Every structure is written in C-alpha cells, then in structure tokens.
Amino acid sequence: MLLVAVVAVRLASRSGLPTLLIYLAIGVVIGQDGLFGFTFDDAQLTEVLGYAALVVILADGGLGTKWHEIKPVVPAAAVLSTVGLLASVFVTAAAAHWLVGLEWRPSLIIGAVVSSTDAAAVFSVLRNVSLPKRVTGVLEAESGFNDAPVIILVAAFATTGPVHQWYRLIGEMAVELAIGAALGVAVGWIGAYGLKRVALPASGLYPIAVLAIAVAAYAVGALAHGSGFLAVYLASLVLGNAKLPHRPATRGFAEGLGWIAQIGLFVLLGLLVTPHELGDDIVPAIVIGLFLTFVARPASVVLSLTPFRTPWRDQALMSWAGLRGAVPIVLATIPMVSGTADNKRIFNIVFVLVIFYTLVQGPTLPWLARSLRLGEAGLGDAADLGIESAPLERLQGHLLSVTIPDGSRMHGVEINELRMPAGSAVTLVVREGSSFVPSPTTVLRRGDELLVVATDPVRDAAEDRLRAVGRGGKLAGWLGEQ
C-alpha cells in the first residue's frame, strides 16, 4: 500500500487533486464494499491512531514553517482561527439545523468538524502557483492554529452535557489554548537550546531528537489540561526556526514521517467508511457544504481579516482556499466513540462533504489565483539558500554546506564581496562535479555548493550574512538586509 500510495502522489500532482483523495480511495477499494472485502469498523482505534498521526503531521507542518514569512500575519491568522472559526461553526450549524433538519447537537458537531482547514490539502494544489507571502502565511498559520480549538469544540459538543453555556465553553477553550501555547513555546525553546549545545555522536540522532521533543510538547500540554495539538505545532515551529545542526536532514526525516502518517491515516479512514450507507446523506452533505463554502467561510474571512485591511482579492482567495482534509474526518469519529446520537450519519455527511468539495475546490484554486491576479505575484523574489550545518566539536566550530539555487542573487557575486564575518571563510567550491579552493575574486554561480567553516561565536552571523546576500545580492547590507 505504501508503494501504491507513493505512485499515487505522482498521479495526484499531475491531476491537481490533493493526495488525500487517492489515499481515501485506496482504503475504500480494500474495504468491505471494495475489491478485497476487508471489514474494519473500530472507531475508537481510528480515533487513537488519528490523533497520533495528527501529532506527526502538525510537527511536520511546524518544522517546515518559516517564521519570518508568517510573523507579519500571525495576528490575522490567530483571529481567523478563533473568532472566524466560531463564526463559521455557528453559521454552518444553523444551516444544518434549519435546512437539513438535524437536531442542534449533531448540527453543532458538524459545524465544528468541517470548519477546520487542512494545510496539506491547500498547498498540494497550490504548489504550481506562486502566491504572495501574505496569503500563504495566513493560510499556513491558520491551518496550524485552528486544529486545536476545533478539537476542543467537537469534544465538548459530543459529550452528553448541555451545550447552551457557550460563554463557559469559550472560556475553557481560551484557557486550554493559552496553556498549550505557553508550554509549546517553552518546550520548543528548551529543546532547541539543548540541541545547539550538545554535539550528538551521529547526525541521524538529530531528527529523532527533534521529533521526540515535538511529541513531548504534545504530552506536556495534554497532561497540563491544555491544548496538546497547539503545543506540538508551536514547539515544532520554534525548533524549525532555531538553526539547529543538520536542519535539512531533520526536515526531510519529518516530512517522510508526515507522509507515512497521512497515508496510514487516510487509508484507515477509507476503510472505516461504508460506501453503501452514504446514499441518504449525499444531498444533506452537499447542502451543508454549499452553505459552508459560499456563506460561512467567506463570512468568517471577512469578519476576521477586514480589521487588518486585507485586500479583497486576498480575502476572496482565502475564502475559496478553506479546503478540508484529514482533520474533519478524524474528528467525525469522536461522536462515534462517545455514542452521540446520529453519530454514523455525522461521519457519513462529513466524509461526503470533504470528498465532494475537495474535488470541486482543489482543481479550481490555481485558476482562481490567476484570475485574481495573485498567481504571478512573488515570482521575482530571490530563492533562499539551502544551508546545512554540522558541528565540529573538537574545533569548536561548524561546517556549513551551502547550495546556491537558480533564483538566488548570490549568482555573480565574488567571494570577497560576501564580506563574511571574521572567524568564517569559504574553504571549498564544488561546481559541476569538480571541487576547487576559491580565491578572493572567484565568481559564484548558480548550482555551486560551498563549504564554509565558522567558529561558534560567529556561526549564526555567517549564516545570516549568506542568506542576506542570497536575497539581496552584493549590496545586501546597503539595501537593509540584516
């Protein structure tokens, strides 16, 4: 199944569809209504494994998020993932109650479940479209932030207690989010501090240590009655931007685990669904999805982002980019485990809604971005350098491996024009398979790989200077790059 899923990634990339649909289809094909007739109906096991997979997926997302890109839009993303989320939940719940005829509790559960966006689904269809960082930053941060409050809401609505004390529920949610955020940042900072100062005996131990710290953040947050999911995302965000040794290797390891988690999770969810039971819930799912897509999501975006003076084009794209992925289907198993009334119908409606609207929204996102004249923005931006660091414990220094990509403005810069800080130097250049020791007048080219040696005190300054030249060229310091 792993090999089939890997091949399916290529198929999905050509068709423009999110890979989640391919993985779900694999689960359905081998399920009880499929070719192999495998019967699986353990909702509790699915929920447990789903939560574990979400921890890995959020850790992968946090490690891959660049803080300098999302920092300007964090306030907007935070409002969109809380205030906007609540607005979307209650508007969608009202539609499920009044238009479909569901009771209030199932309506609220469905409203909460389908209001969570999925980063993997959004960016898998936007990979061929260059968008402004203000748009991608909001979408990325929102998808990382909104999982935590949605899980709290669904768990609260799925219990047998009253749901009319909304002010108490919002207060509890705010407290859990605050605890999770504080502990996540603290665990991430402590972990990064330790990894920077402890030279591990093998480079392969760094990715394992980083993932272990991220999972520990989830555990600490959950044990403290906070949001473990927000804790793991923020801890991973801190670790991913902490300039740790062997960072590219760590990123690749986390990405691989994230793919395995997604494949296993989606196949499992495809196994859990019973296709022949979906017929009666197709129309209600489409009706609720229409209201969510054209009313609830745009209303939440306008309500949340208008105070930040977000351009209407950005708001239009982000309204349509509210793709649903694994999280809604996993959360739909919570009512099944809790024994909530109409729990099977809730799961079926969510499953159909996610599939149908992903098929509609996914392929049309790139077209909409280009129609709004957002699809070509940012193509002139310089590509960032790929820098990997290996600690040299006995020499009290670091060996930086620098790759100059095609779009870097370091192309055409001489070695002496890099103006590296004292205590660092470019010691070797690898070009077209040949290596040589550069002179001060050696001109760097696209595709070059550099080996830079830097002592401990100037390691960060050397990397910052290289990235600045990569973005701004030889005059980076004069143009404001730090």
N, C-alpha and C positions, 0 to 999 in steps of 0.2 A: 504493500500500500504506500510505503514511503517513496518507492521508485516511481510509482504511478503518479503520486502527488507532485513529485519534483518535475516530471514531464508535464504535468498539468499547469505548472507555473508558466511554462513557455507558451502553452495554448492560451492561457488567460492573458498573457502580455500582448499577444497578437490580436485578440478579440476585444481588448479594452475592458473586460469584465473583471471584477475583484475575484481573487483566487478563492475566497470563501465559498463561492457558489460551486466551484469544481470539487472542493473537499466535501461539502454537504452532499453533492451528487454521488460521490464515492460511497459515503455512508448509506445513502438511500438505496443504491444499487446492491450492496451486500446485505441490506436489511431484510426484514421478514416479507416485505412486498416486492423485493428485488430479485435478482438472478440467483442469489445464494441462499435466500430464505433464513438468514441468521436473526434469531429473535433476541431483542435486548429491550428491557423496559425498566431498568433500575435508575429512577430519577435521582435518588439520593447519591449514588455513586457518581452519576453525571455531574451533580452539583459540586461534590467534593473535588473531583478531577478538574471541573471547570474553573473553580476558584484557584486551584494550583496553577492551571495554565494561564489564567489571567494575571497572576503574580509575575510569572516569567515574561508574559507579553508586555506588561507595564514596565518591568525592569528593562527590557529591550528598548521600549519607547523612550524611557528616561535617559538611558545611556546614549541614545542617538540624537537627543535634542540639544541643539546649540543654544546656550543661554543668551548669548549676545543677539541672537535673532528673535527670541521670544520675549526678552526683557522689556522692550517698549510696549508690548501688547498684553503683558500679564494682567494688569487691572481689567482691561476689557474682557479677556478670556475668563477671568475669575467671576466677573458679573454674569457673563453669558452662561457659565457652567453652574451658577447657583440661582440667581434671580430669573434669568432666562429659562433655566431648566424648570423651575417651579411653574412659571407661566405656561410652558409647553405641556407639563404634566396635567395641569388642571383644565386647560383648554381641550386637550385630547381626551381626557376622562369625560368631560361634558359631552363631547361628540359621541363617545362610545355608549354613554348612558341614554342620551336623547335620540340619537339616530339609529343605533343598533338595538337598543332596548336592554342592555346589560344592567345588572344591579350596580350600585355605586362602588362596592368594594372591588369586584373584578374590573370595573372601569378605571378606577384609580391605579390598580396594579398594571393594567395595560398601558395607561398614560405614562406611568413612571418607567416601565420597562423599555418602551420604544423611544423615549426621549434622550437616550444615551447615544452619542455618536461614536464611531469607530475609526481610529487613525489609520489602521491598515487598509480598511475599505476605501477611505478617502484618497490616500496617497498612492494606492496601487493603480488607480485610474487617472491620476494627475502626474504620473512620473514622466510623461512626454510633454508636459506643458509647464513652461517656466512662469511662475506667478510671483507677484510682489511679496517680499518677506512679511509685510504687514498682514497679508491674507493668510499665508501658510503658517505664520506664527500663531495667529488666533486659533486656526483650526487645529493645529498640533497641540497647543496648550489646552484648549477646550476638551479635546478627546482624552487627554491625560487627567484633567481635573474632574470631569463630570461623572466618571465611573463611581467614585466614592459616594457622593450624595445620592445617586440613583440607587445604589445597593442598600443604603440606609432606608430610603423611602420604600423600596419594594419589601424589605424585611419587615418594616413597620406595618404596611398595608396588608401583608399576607398573614399576620397574626390574627387571632380571634378577638382581640380587644377593640375598643371604639376607635374610630378614625376621625371623629369630629373635633378633637382637641388639636387643631392644626398648629396653634401657637406653641404648644408644648413640643410637638414633633419638630418644628423648625428650630426651637431652642436646643433640643437634643442633637439635632443634626449639626448645628453650628459648633457645639462643644466637641463632638466627635471629630469634626473636620479640623478644628484648632489643635486638638491633641495629636491627631495624625500628622498634621503639617509640622508641628514643633519637633516631634520625635523623629520624623523622617529626615528633616534637615540636620538634626543633631547626630543621628546615626551615620548619615552620609558624610558629614564633616569629620567625625571621629575616624571613620573608616579610611577616608582619603588621607588624613593626617598620618595614620599609622602606615599605610602602604607607601607613602612617599619616603618614609624614614626607615623602612625595613626592607633590605635587599633580599628577596626570596631566592632560593638556590636554583630555581628553574623558571623560565619565562612562562611556561604553561600553568604555573600556580597562580599567576596574577588574575587571569579571567575567572578561575574558580573562586578566588578570594573575593573578587568584586561581586559576583553573583551571590555568594554566601552572605555578604554584608547586606545586599538588597533584600534577600529573603528574611534576614534577621530584622530588618526595619519593619517588614510586614508583621512579623511575630511580636515585636515590641509594641507596635501600635495597636494590634488586636488585643494583647494582654492588658494594655492600659485602658481598654474600653474606648479607644479612638478608632479612626479610620485606617486600617492596615493598608488598604489599597492606595490611599493618598500618600501614606508614609513610604511605601516602596517606590512610588513614582518619583517623589521628591528626593529620596535618598539616591536613587539612580541618576537623577538629574544632577545632583551635586557631584557624584562620582564621575559621571561622564564629562564634566567640565573642569575636572581638578588636575588635568595634565599629569595623569598617572603614568608610570612606566608601562611600555608595551600596550599603549592605548588602542592602536588599530587591531591588534590580536584580540584584545578583550572585546572590542566592538564586534569583531567577526564571530567570536565564540557566542556572545549573547544573541546575535542575530540568528545564528544557527539553532540555538535552543528555542528562540522565539518562533522560528519556522516549525520546529517539531511540535511545540505547544499548540500552534494554530492548526496544524494538520491533524493531530490527535483529537483536539477539541471539536473541530468541525465534523470529522468523521464520526465521532461519538454522538454528536447532536443529530447527524443524519440517520444514525442507527436508531436513536430514541424515537424519532417521529414515525407515525404510522400513516403512510400516504392515503390509504383508502378511507381514512377518517377525516380527511381535510375538506371534503366536498362541501359540507354545510357551512364551513367557516371561510370560504373564499370570498364571498360577497361582503360579509362584515369586515374582513381584513382590508379589502380594497377601499371600502367606505371610510374606515378609520384612517387608513393611510393617506387618502386624498385630503382629509381634514388636517392631518398632521403635516403633510408636505406643503399644502398651499395656504394654510391658516396658522396653525400652531407654531411651526418652525419659523416662518417669516415674522410672526408677531413677536416671538421671543428674541429674534435677532434685532429687530427694530427697537424694541423696548430696551435691550441691553446695550446696543452699540451707538444709538443716536446721541446719548450724552457725551460720547467720546469723539463726536464729529466724524464718524467713519463714513467715507464716501458711499453714495447709494449703490454704485456698481459693486463695491466690496460686499455690501450687505446683501445684494441680490445673489452673488455667487455663494456666499456663506449660507444663505437660506437654502439653496439647492444642494449644497455640499454636506448636508446633515445626514450622511449615509449611516445606516445601521449595519452592525456586523455580528461578531460572536457574543458580545456582552448581552444584548437583549434576549437572545435565545437561551443563554445560560441562566439569566435572571428569571426567565419564564419557568425554570424548574423549581424555583423557591416555593411558589404556591403548591406545586405538586407534592413536595416534601412536607409542607405544612398542613396539607389536607384542606386547603381553601376550597370553597365552593366554586364549581365551574373551572377547576384547575386545568383539566385537559383541554377545555375549549380555549382558555387563555393561552396555553402553549401553542395550540394549532393556529390561532389568529396571529400571534407574534411570528411564528415560523413563516406563514404565508406572506405576511406584510413585509418581512425582511427580504424574502426572496423576490417578490414581485417588484418592489420599489428599488431594490438594488439593480435589477435588470433594466428598469426604466431610467434611473438617475445616473448609474455608473457610466454607461457609454456616452451620455449626453453632457457630462461635466466638461470635458475638454472643449467641445463645441461651444458651450455657454461661455466659458472663459475667453475664448477667442472672440465671440460675438460682443462681449462686454469690453473688449479691447484690454483685457487683462492677461491674455495668453502670451503676449510677446514681451511683457514687462520683465525687466531683470536680465535679459539675455546679454546685455553689455557688462554685467557685473563680472569682476575677476573671480576665477575659480580659486578656491582656497587650497593651500598646500597640504599634502599628506605628510605628517611628521610622526615618526615612531621613535620612542626613547627607550634605551636600555641602560640601566645603572651600571657604572664601573666602580664597584665597592672599594677596591684597594686603592684606586687612583683618585677617589673622592670626586668623581665626575660622571658625565653622561655622554653617551654616544647617540647622536640624533641622526636618524635616517630620513632624508628629505626628498620627496618626489615632486617635481615641477610639472603640473598638469598643463593641458593645452591652453586653457584660458588664463593662466597666471601671468601677471605683469612683471614677474621676475625674468621673463624671456628678454634677452638683450642687455641685461644688467651685468656689469663686470664684478669680479669678486671684491675688489677694493671699494666698489660703490655700495656693497651691502652694509658697510660700516658696523661690523659686528662688535659687540661689547668686549672689552679687554677680558681675557680669560677664555675666549672661544675662538675657533678658527675652522674654516672649511679645509679638510685634510685630503679629501679624495672626491673625484667626479667620475661617475660611470655614465658613458654616453654610447649608445648603440652597441652595447655589449663589450666595449673597451673601457678600461679604467686608467686614469692618469692623475698625477698630483697637480693641482691648478697653480697658476701663477697669479699675482695680483691683477693682471689685465685679462685673465681668461673670461670670455663672454659666456654666460649661461644660456642654455637653450631649452625649449620645451622638451619634455621627456627625460631630461637629465635627472640623475639620482645623486644626491650629495651626502657625504658623511661629514658631520660636524661634531667636533669634540668641544664640550663646555664643562667648566668646573661647576661644582654645586652652587656657589653663590650667584652665578650668572646664567644658570640653566634656563630659568623662566624668561629672563631678559633676552637671551639669544633666540628662543623660540618666538617670543613676541616680535622681535625685530624681523625675523624671517617672514612671519605671516604678514607683517606690515608692508614689507617690500613686495610680497606676493600680491597684495591687494592694490597698493598704490604706486609701485614702481620705484625707481631710484630716488625720487623726490618725496617718498612717503613721509619722512619727518617734517618736511616743509608744508605738506598738504594736510597735516593734522592727524595722521595715523600715529597711534602710540603703540 
